[in-house]
Amino acid sequence: RDSGQMYIYKPPSGCKGIGIRIISDPTTQISAKANAVVSHYLDEPFLVDGLKFDMRIYVVVTCFQPLRVYVHEQGLVRFCTAKYEGNAKKTRKNRYR
């Protein structure tokens, strides 16, 4: 593990950034029994006109053997309202950037 690597912690029932934290060591900062998603924080994410975004595609898996997946025709794209600054430590307190 890279000592400068940052992680993003997202609780299962949060919305509007509530409960989201940027952490440096999930092995010591989060309980092993925590019900949450922890992933690597990207220092250089894909941007559109300098803005971070996320895309949601809705799928339903009705069977695993054989695999049967239905993908909805429409999805959702959300854009951040502030330009991405690229320094996790600097913007750590602002969970919306």
Secondary structure as the mmCIF struct_conf table of DSSP 4:
data_model
#
loop_
_struct_conf.conf_type_id
_struct_conf.id
_struct_conf.beg_label_comp_id
_struct_conf.beg_label_asym_id
_struct_conf.beg_label_seq_id
_struct_conf.end_label_comp_id
_struct_conf.end_label_asym_id
_struct_conf.end_label_seq_id
TURN_TY1_P TURN_TY1_P1 SER A 3 GLY A 4
STRN STRN1 TYR A 7 LYS A 10
TURN_TY1_P TURN_TY1_P2 PRO A 12 SER A 13
TURN_TY1_P TURN_TY1_P3 LYS A 16 GLY A 19
STRN STRN2 ARG A 21 ILE A 23
BEND BEND1 SER A 24 SER A 24
HELX_RH_AL_P HELX_RH_AL_P1 PRO A 26 GLN A 29
BEND BEND2 ILE A 30 ILE A 30
TURN_TY1_P TURN_TY1_P4 ALA A 32 LYS A 33
BEND BEND3 ALA A 36 ALA A 36
STRN STRN3 VAL A 37 HIS A 40
HELX_LH_PP_P HELX_LH_PP_P1 TYR A 41 LEU A 42
BEND BEND4 ASP A 43 GLU A 44
STRN STRN4 VAL A 48 VAL A 48
TURN_TY1_P TURN_TY1_P5 ASP A 49 GLY A 50
STRN STRN5 LEU A 51 LEU A 51
STRN STRN6 PHE A 53 PHE A 64
TURN_TY1_P TURN_TY1_P6 GLN A 65 PRO A 66
STRN STRN7 LEU A 67 PHE A 79
BEND BEND5 THR A 81 ALA A 82
TURN_TY1_P TURN_TY1_P7 ALA A 88 LYS A 90
BEND BEND6 THR A 91 THR A 91
TURN_TY1_P TURN_TY1_P8 ARG A 92 LYS A 93
TURN_TY1_P TURN_TY1_P9 ARG A 95 TYR A 96
#
